Amino acid sequence: MAASRIRAHGRAFAHIAAYHPELTSLRRDLHAHPELGFEEVYTSKRVVESLKVCGVDEIHTNIGKTGVVAVIRGRSNASGRMIGLRADMDALPMTEHNDFAWKSGKPGMMHGCGHDGHTAMLVGAARYLAETRHFDGTAVLIFQPGEEGFAGAKAMIEDGLFDRFPVQSVFAMHNWPQMRPGTVGVNPGPMMASADRITIEITGKGGHGAHPYAAVDPVLVAAHIITAVQSIVSRNVRAIDSAVISLCAMQAGDPGAFSVIPGTAKLVGTVRTFNPEVQAMVEKRLHEVCSGVALGLGASAHLNYERIYPATINTRDEARFVVEVAQKLVGHEHVDRNMDPSMGAEDFSFMLQVKPGAYLRLGQGAENGQGACFLHNSRYDFNDDVLPLGAALHAGLIEQGMPLADEPVSAHKHTSVSPTPVRSEA
């Protein structure tokens, strides 16, 4: 296998690049064996096998059902510090349409978001950190199940993750096809929106399509609600804030009964926000609009509002620390220090609710098309060229966050970061 074409600075990258072929093999094996949330039995087994080969000090399994945690102690523990690194492991319930040798071997499942690559990068960091131990403190490597809608991070926390491993800060990274390989993006604040599920159940009065005056048509009510709720963002949310309301599915009647007005209809969708106050306001207005529109048309509507994932909000100091580590690795010009947030959601948000930390983007979209297919696409594949870089970035967070006594003061002091933003090209 050819060495990575990506160039970076520092001993960690040079060291990890030597076992790029092994990381690629692991990543592709995981890609060929995708597993959904809390079903990552094969994946967890491969992670444990790899960690044993890496020579980590401790391996803990079955945390949050199928989660794995590895502990690596540095040359010294005089600092008493402990930093966590997290990678997600689960796949998506979708059919893969690629034709390469490592494509999914399971119908209806694929690694369409790159969690196979995230896992392999953290294994690469584990191998380097266990071999070199060039830090003062304890590294906690978290291999998390169930990110894709199962709140695996929350499950691990409720299973005692941070009680057993009381890290002072925690970091996670996600590949980003819209950024070039060799680039890193982070924001000292919101990175991902909250994800809420809304279900609107409309009750009218069924009847014959030829005599609608004798019925209360819930399909008509649903149509008015679909239109009306779009006014909430445009007329209730400040222009400098962000919110999205999308009604994505509708169920009503029987397609085979073309002249029957059904008695009920259901709408299902999602709400995305960054600010908890905006989130609460949108929920309140949805209740009011849905009920009011239905009442005005002679029907009733019940809204069930479920808060699934909170917003992913980086703590400012930890985000600045990521910037400094990344700049040393790939250069100032390849780090976006004020990255635009995404309206997508991420359950790493649960970890950031209880620990300081940061979530960052690792570019992987090559100009020749490799890795450029966007996330959750049936032709997506992780770009293996970035494996050593991601692993080295993980390692840098540990080494610079917990430096040995004879090393320069850690970047975790956050004293030398320029505030001037640099945009990475998509």
C-alpha positions as CSV (number, residue, x, y, z in Angstrom):
1,M,0.0,0.0,0.0
2,A,1.3,3.5,-0.9
3,A,2.1,5.9,1.8
4,S,-0.2,8.8,2.5
5,R,0.1,11.7,0.1
6,I,-0.7,14.1,3.0
7,R,2.1,16.1,4.5
8,A,2.3,17.2,8.2
9,H,4.8,18.2,10.8
10,G,6.0,16.5,14.0
11,R,7.3,13.2,15.3
12,A,3.8,11.8,15.9
13,F,2.8,12.0,12.2
14,A,6.1,10.6,11.0
15,H,5.8,7.7,13.5
16,I,2.2,6.9,12.7
17,A,2.7,7.1,9.0
18,A,4.9,4.0,9.3
19,Y,1.8,1.9,10.1
20,H,-0.6,3.5,7.7
21,P,-1.1,0.2,5.8
22,E,-2.3,-1.6,9.0
23,L,-4.7,1.3,9.8
24,T,-6.1,1.1,6.3
25,S,-6.6,-2.6,6.5
26,L,-8.4,-2.2,9.8
27,R,-10.6,0.6,8.5
28,R,-11.6,-1.4,5.4
29,D,-12.3,-4.5,7.5
30,L,-14.7,-2.4,9.6
31,H,-16.3,-1.0,6.5
32,A,-17.0,-4.4,5.2
33,H,-18.6,-5.4,8.5
34,P,-21.0,-2.6,9.4
35,E,-23.1,-2.8,12.6
36,L,-25.9,-0.5,13.9
37,G,-26.1,1.2,17.3
38,F,-25.6,-1.1,20.3
39,E,-25.0,-4.0,17.9
40,E,-21.3,-3.4,17.4
41,V,-20.2,-6.8,18.6
42,Y,-17.7,-7.5,15.7
43,T,-16.5,-3.9,15.7
44,S,-15.8,-3.9,19.5
45,K,-14.0,-7.2,19.2
46,R,-11.7,-5.9,16.5
47,V,-11.1,-2.8,18.5
48,V,-10.2,-4.8,21.6
49,E,-7.9,-7.1,19.6
50,S,-6.1,-4.1,18.1
51,L,-5.7,-2.4,21.5
52,K,-4.1,-5.5,22.9
53,V,-1.6,-5.5,20.1
54,C,-1.0,-1.8,20.7
55,G,0.0,-2.5,24.3
56,V,-2.4,-0.2,26.1
57,D,-2.5,-0.4,29.9
58,E,-6.2,-1.2,30.4
59,I,-9.1,-2.2,28.3
60,H,-12.7,-1.9,29.6
61,T,-15.6,-3.3,27.6
62,N,-19.4,-3.2,27.7
63,I,-19.6,0.4,28.8
64,G,-22.9,1.7,27.4
65,K,-23.6,-1.8,26.1
66,T,-21.0,-2.2,23.4
67,G,-18.6,0.7,24.2
68,V,-14.9,0.2,24.8
69,V,-12.5,2.3,26.8
70,A,-8.7,2.1,26.7
71,V,-6.4,3.7,29.3
72,I,-2.8,4.6,28.5
73,R,-0.5,6.1,31.1
74,G,2.3,8.5,30.2
75,R,5.9,8.3,31.4
76,S,4.9,10.3,34.4
77,N,1.7,11.2,36.2
78,A,3.0,14.2,38.2
79,S,0.4,16.4,36.6
80,G,-2.5,14.2,37.6
81,R,-4.2,15.2,34.4
82,M,-6.5,12.9,32.4
83,I,-7.8,13.7,28.8
84,G,-10.4,11.8,26.9
85,L,-10.5,11.1,23.1
86,R,-13.7,9.8,21.6
87,A,-14.5,7.9,18.3
88,D,-17.9,6.6,17.2
89,M,-18.2,3.1,15.9
90,D,-21.7,2.5,14.4
91,A,-22.9,2.3,10.9
92,L,-26.1,3.4,9.2
93,P,-29.3,1.5,8.1
94,M,-28.8,2.1,4.4
95,T,-27.7,0.1,1.3
96,E,-24.3,0.7,-0.1
97,H,-23.9,1.3,-3.8
98,N,-20.1,1.2,-4.1
99,D,-18.3,-1.6,-5.9
100,F,-14.8,-1.7,-4.3
101,A,-13.5,-4.9,-2.6
102,W,-14.3,-3.6,1.0
103,K,-17.9,-2.6,0.4
104,S,-20.5,-3.6,3.0
105,G,-21.2,-7.3,3.2
106,K,-24.5,-6.7,5.0
107,P,-27.6,-5.7,3.0
108,G,-29.2,-2.5,4.3
109,M,-26.2,-1.5,6.4
110,M,-23.1,0.6,5.5
111,H,-20.5,2.9,7.0
112,G,-21.9,6.0,5.3
113,C,-20.6,8.5,7.8
114,G,-17.0,7.4,8.3
115,H,-17.2,6.0,11.8
116,D,-15.0,3.1,10.5
117,G,-12.3,5.7,9.8
118,H,-12.8,7.5,13.2
119,T,-12.3,4.2,14.9
120,A,-9.2,3.3,13.0
121,M,-7.7,6.8,13.7
122,L,-8.2,6.4,17.4
123,V,-6.6,2.9,17.3
124,G,-3.6,4.5,15.5
125,A,-3.3,7.1,18.2
126,A,-3.5,4.3,20.8
127,R,-0.6,2.5,19.2
128,Y,1.6,5.6,19.0
129,L,0.8,6.7,22.5
130,A,1.4,3.3,24.0
131,E,4.7,3.0,22.1
132,T,6.1,6.4,23.0
133,R,4.3,7.5,26.2
134,H,5.6,11.0,25.6
135,F,3.2,12.7,28.0
136,D,2.6,13.3,31.7
137,G,-0.8,12.1,32.7
138,T,-3.4,9.5,31.5
139,A,-5.0,9.2,28.1
140,V,-8.5,7.8,28.0
141,L,-9.6,6.5,24.6
142,I,-13.4,6.2,24.2
143,F,-14.8,3.9,21.4
144,Q,-18.5,4.8,21.5
145,P,-21.4,2.9,20.1
146,G,-24.7,4.2,18.8
147,E,-24.1,7.7,17.7
148,E,-26.5,7.5,14.8
149,G,-29.8,8.2,16.7
150,F,-29.2,5.9,19.7
151,A,-27.5,8.4,22.0
152,G,-24.6,6.1,22.7
153,A,-22.7,8.9,24.4
154,K,-25.5,9.4,26.9
155,A,-25.6,5.6,27.5
156,M,-21.9,5.5,28.3
157,I,-22.2,8.5,30.6
158,E,-25.1,6.9,32.4
159,D,-23.1,3.7,32.7
160,G,-20.4,5.6,34.7
161,L,-18.0,6.6,31.9
162,F,-16.8,9.8,33.6
163,D,-17.1,8.4,37.1
164,R,-14.7,5.7,36.3
165,F,-12.5,7.9,34.0
166,P,-12.8,11.4,35.4
167,V,-11.2,13.3,32.5
168,Q,-10.6,17.0,32.7
169,S,-11.5,17.5,29.1
170,V,-12.7,15.4,26.1
171,F,-12.2,15.8,22.3
172,A,-13.8,14.2,19.2
173,M,-13.3,14.7,15.5
174,H,-15.4,13.9,12.4
175,N,-14.3,13.7,8.8
176,W,-15.7,16.4,6.6
177,P,-15.8,15.8,2.8
178,Q,-16.4,19.5,2.1
179,M,-12.8,20.3,3.3
180,R,-9.6,19.3,1.6
181,P,-7.4,16.5,3.1
182,G,-4.8,18.1,5.3
183,T,-7.1,20.7,6.7
184,V,-8.8,21.0,10.1
185,G,-11.8,23.1,11.2
186,V,-13.2,24.1,14.6
187,N,-15.3,26.8,16.1
188,P,-15.0,28.2,19.7
189,G,-18.8,27.8,20.3
190,P,-21.5,26.0,18.3
191,M,-20.4,23.2,16.0
192,M,-23.7,21.2,15.6
193,A,-27.3,21.9,16.2
194,S,-29.7,20.2,18.5
195,A,-31.9,17.5,17.0
196,D,-35.6,17.4,18.1
197,R,-38.3,15.1,16.7
198,I,-41.8,16.4,16.2
199,T,-44.9,14.3,15.6
200,I,-48.2,16.1,14.8
201,E,-51.3,14.0,15.0
202,I,-54.4,15.6,13.4
203,T,-57.9,14.4,14.1
204,G,-60.7,15.4,11.8
205,K,-63.8,13.6,10.5
206,G,-63.7,11.1,7.7
207,G,-66.1,11.1,4.8
208,H,-66.6,10.8,1.1
209,G,-64.4,12.8,-1.3
210,A,-67.5,13.8,-3.2
211,H,-69.1,15.3,-0.1
212,P,-66.3,17.1,1.7
213,Y,-68.8,19.5,3.4
214,A,-69.9,16.5,5.5
215,A,-66.4,15.8,6.7
216,V,-63.5,17.6,8.4
217,D,-60.5,16.9,6.1
218,P,-57.3,16.3,8.1
219,V,-55.3,16.3,4.9
220,L,-56.3,19.9,4.3
221,V,-55.5,20.7,7.9
222,A,-52.1,19.1,7.5
223,A,-51.4,21.2,4.4
224,H,-52.2,24.4,6.2
225,I,-50.0,23.4,9.2
226,I,-47.1,22.5,6.9
227,T,-47.3,26.0,5.5
228,A,-48.0,27.8,8.7
229,V,-45.1,26.4,10.8
230,Q,-42.6,27.9,8.3
231,S,-43.6,31.3,9.6
232,I,-42.2,30.5,13.0
233,V,-38.6,30.8,11.9
234,S,-39.1,33.7,9.6
235,R,-41.2,35.7,12.0
236,N,-40.2,34.6,15.5
237,V,-36.5,33.8,15.3
238,R,-34.1,36.7,15.2
239,A,-32.2,36.9,12.0
240,I,-28.9,36.6,13.9
241,D,-30.0,33.3,15.4
242,S,-30.5,30.0,13.6
243,A,-33.4,27.5,13.4
244,V,-34.8,25.0,11.0
245,I,-38.2,23.3,11.0
246,S,-38.6,20.5,8.5
247,L,-41.7,18.4,8.2
248,C,-40.4,15.4,6.3
249,A,-43.1,12.8,6.3
250,M,-46.9,12.7,6.1
251,Q,-49.3,9.7,6.6
252,A,-53.0,10.0,5.8
253,G,-55.6,7.7,4.2
254,D,-55.1,4.8,1.8
255,P,-53.6,5.5,-1.7
256,G,-56.0,2.8,-3.0
257,A,-59.1,4.6,-1.7
258,F,-58.9,7.7,-3.9
259,S,-62.4,9.0,-2.9
260,V,-62.2,8.5,0.9
261,I,-61.4,11.4,3.2
262,P,-59.5,9.9,6.2
263,G,-60.3,10.7,9.8
264,T,-56.7,11.3,10.8
265,A,-53.3,12.5,9.5
266,K,-49.8,12.4,10.9
267,L,-46.9,14.7,10.2
268,V,-43.3,13.9,11.3
269,G,-40.3,16.1,11.2
270,T,-37.4,17.7,12.9
271,V,-36.4,21.0,14.6
272,R,-32.7,22.2,14.7
273,T,-31.5,25.0,16.9
274,F,-28.3,26.1,18.6
275,N,-29.7,28.3,21.4
276,P,-31.8,26.6,24.2
277,E,-34.0,29.8,24.4
278,V,-34.7,29.6,20.7
279,Q,-35.4,25.9,21.0
280,A,-37.9,26.5,23.8
281,M,-39.6,29.3,21.9
282,V,-39.9,27.2,18.7
283,E,-41.5,24.4,20.7
284,K,-44.0,26.7,22.3
285,R,-44.9,28.3,19.0
286,L,-45.3,24.9,17.3
287,H,-47.9,23.9,19.9
288,E,-49.7,27.2,19.4
289,V,-49.7,27.2,15.6
290,C,-50.6,23.5,15.2
291,S,-53.5,23.8,17.7
292,G,-54.7,27.1,16.3
293,V,-54.7,26.1,12.7
294,A,-56.5,22.8,13.4
295,L,-59.1,24.5,15.6
296,G,-59.7,27.2,12.9
297,L,-60.5,24.4,10.4
298,G,-62.7,22.4,12.8
299,A,-60.2,19.8,13.7
300,S,-57.7,19.2,16.5
301,A,-54.0,18.6,16.5
302,H,-51.7,17.2,19.1
303,L,-47.9,17.9,19.0
304,N,-45.4,15.5,20.5
305,Y,-42.1,17.3,20.8
306,E,-39.1,15.1,21.7
307,R,-35.6,16.5,22.4
308,I,-33.3,13.9,21.0
309,Y,-29.7,15.4,20.9
310,P,-28.7,18.8,22.5
311,A,-26.6,21.2,20.5
312,T,-22.8,20.5,20.3
313,I,-21.2,23.5,21.8
314,N,-17.4,23.7,22.1
315,T,-15.9,25.3,25.2
316,R,-13.8,28.2,24.1
317,D,-10.5,27.3,25.8
318,E,-10.5,23.7,24.5
319,A,-11.4,24.9,20.9
320,R,-8.4,27.3,21.0
321,F,-6.3,24.4,22.2
322,V,-7.4,22.3,19.2
323,V,-6.4,25.2,16.9
324,E,-2.9,25.4,18.4
325,V,-2.3,21.6,18.1
326,A,-3.7,21.6,14.6
327,Q,-1.5,24.5,13.5
328,K,1.6,22.8,14.7
329,L,0.6,19.7,12.7
330,V,-0.7,21.1,9.4
331,G,0.3,24.7,9.4
332,H,-1.6,27.9,10.2
333,E,-3.0,28.3,6.7
334,H,-4.7,24.9,6.8
335,V,-6.7,25.5,9.9
336,D,-10.2,27.1,9.9
337,R,-10.5,28.6,13.4
338,N,-14.0,30.0,12.9
339,M,-15.8,27.2,11.1
340,D,-19.4,27.6,10.2
341,P,-21.6,25.4,12.4
342,S,-23.7,22.7,10.8
343,M,-27.4,22.2,11.4
344,G,-26.7,18.5,11.6
345,A,-26.6,16.9,15.1
346,E,-24.1,14.8,17.1
347,D,-24.4,13.0,20.4
348,F,-20.9,14.0,21.5
349,S,-23.0,17.0,22.7
350,F,-23.9,14.9,25.8
351,M,-20.3,14.6,26.7
352,L,-19.8,18.4,26.2
353,Q,-22.7,19.0,28.6
354,V,-20.7,17.5,31.5
355,K,-17.1,18.0,30.5
356,P,-15.1,20.9,28.8
357,G,-14.0,19.9,25.3
358,A,-14.2,20.4,21.6
359,Y,-15.5,18.7,18.5
360,L,-13.5,19.3,15.3
361,R,-13.6,18.6,11.6
362,L,-10.9,16.8,9.6
363,G,-10.9,17.4,5.9
364,Q,-11.0,14.4,3.6
365,G,-12.5,15.5,0.3
366,A,-9.7,15.1,-2.3
367,E,-9.8,17.0,-5.6
368,N,-9.7,13.8,-7.6
369,G,-13.0,12.8,-6.0
370,Q,-11.7,10.4,-3.3
371,G,-13.5,11.0,-0.1
372,A,-15.5,13.9,-1.6
373,C,-18.9,12.2,-1.5
374,F,-20.9,13.7,1.3
375,L,-21.9,12.0,4.5
376,H,-25.0,9.6,4.6
377,N,-24.7,9.0,0.8
378,S,-24.9,5.4,-0.5
379,R,-21.6,6.0,-2.4
380,Y,-19.7,7.5,0.5
381,D,-16.3,6.1,1.6
382,F,-13.8,7.3,4.1
383,N,-10.6,8.6,2.5
384,D,-7.8,6.4,3.9
385,D,-5.2,9.0,3.1
386,V,-6.2,11.0,6.2
387,L,-5.8,8.1,8.7
388,P,-2.3,9.0,9.9
389,L,-3.2,12.7,10.1
390,G,-6.2,12.1,12.2
391,A,-4.3,9.7,14.5
392,A,-1.5,12.3,14.9
393,L,-4.0,15.0,15.7
394,H,-5.5,12.8,18.5
395,A,-2.0,12.1,19.8
396,G,-1.1,15.8,19.7
397,L,-4.0,16.6,21.9
398,I,-2.6,14.2,24.5
399,E,1.0,15.2,24.2
400,Q,0.5,18.9,24.2
401,G,-2.3,18.8,26.7
402,M,-0.2,16.9,29.2
403,P,3.4,17.7,28.3
404,L,6.3,16.2,30.2
405,A,8.2,18.4,32.6
406,D,11.1,19.0,30.2
407,E,8.7,20.0,27.4
408,P,7.6,23.6,26.6
409,V,4.4,24.8,28.3
410,S,1.4,23.1,26.9
411,A,-0.9,24.6,24.3
412,H,-3.7,23.9,26.7
413,K,-2.8,27.2,28.4
414,H,-4.3,28.8,25.2
415,T,-2.0,31.8,25.1
416,S,-0.6,31.9,21.6
417,V,-3.6,31.5,19.2
418,S,-4.2,34.3,16.7
419,P,-7.8,35.4,16.5
420,T,-7.6,35.9,12.7
421,P,-9.9,33.4,11.0
422,V,-8.6,31.3,8.1
423,R,-11.2,29.6,5.8
424,S,-10.5,26.2,4.3
425,E,-11.7,25.7,0.8
426,A,-14.5,23.1,0.4
